[in-house]
Amino acid sequence: MTTTNETKPAVPYCGHCGEPLTTPHERCAARLELEPPRYCPECRRRLIVQVLPTGYEARCSAHGALAAAAA
């Protein structure tokens, strides 16, 4: 029997640049207030993002839908 050990990363990733959040990302945080995220904060994969008049829909291929921000 094969089991998969899916572990969470020790350090989350930035939703804008995809780099580990080991240092502050002030510019990225400011941009994320105006733009949807580009990377999954859990696994660093590129997100599938659809911008809507009411906000956005973001989906990771591994983790599913992310919470959308209202415009």
Phi, psi and omega in degrees: 000133181256131176241150178253132176258097179264110181255149177281146178294150179293328182236127177290165182253154178290134179286344181264308185258344178084001180277156178299146181272052177277339176233160179297143179239069183297315180297318180294319179298320178295320179290326180290343174288335183251336185240156174287159177294154179253334184235148177290128180289347180267322187231357176073010176285152176293135180271153171266113187240134173238121180273130182239162177300334182264002182147233179205163171239127179235137183223133175262141181292338180261326187249354178084206187288141173258158180296132181266144178266142178278146181282000000 
